[in-house]
Amino acid sequence: MSSFDDHERRHAAIEAEISLLRAEAVATRALAAGADHDVAEVRSELRSHTRMLNALRETQVAHYNEHKADAAELKADVAQIKTDVTGLKADVAGLKIDMTGIKADMTGIKADVSGLKSDMTAVKAGMARIVGLLEGPNSPR
């Protein structure tokens, strides 16, 4: 084999390899462009998710503050209700004492009325006797 043939064969092999490398380079560029596009989409979605999470955080912070204010208001209301109930208990205890006094007074009044009835019965009997004495023994009855 001659050196020229050997040179031709090597030259053909190199050109075939260069052609193959060029095809691979084109494919590599296409893959890189596709990967670049995919990375851009992922970054865009990531930015969207970040914006959405930030908006959600703001909403949650606002709701937390509202609930915190509502809880403070409820605590104050419960404290006021406890104070009111304590006052009502004292009022009821006072009313019970007053009712006990009223019952005792009523018992006394009943006794006084019974005494008055007895006295009136005695007065009535005395009046009848006085009338009888004034009319005399011969008066028509």
Salt bridges, closest charged atoms under 4 A:
ASP6 OD1 - ARG9 NH2 2.53
ASP6 OD2 - ARG10 NH2 3.72
GLU15 OE2 - HIS11 NE2 2.56
GLU41 OE2 - HIS37 NE2 2.67
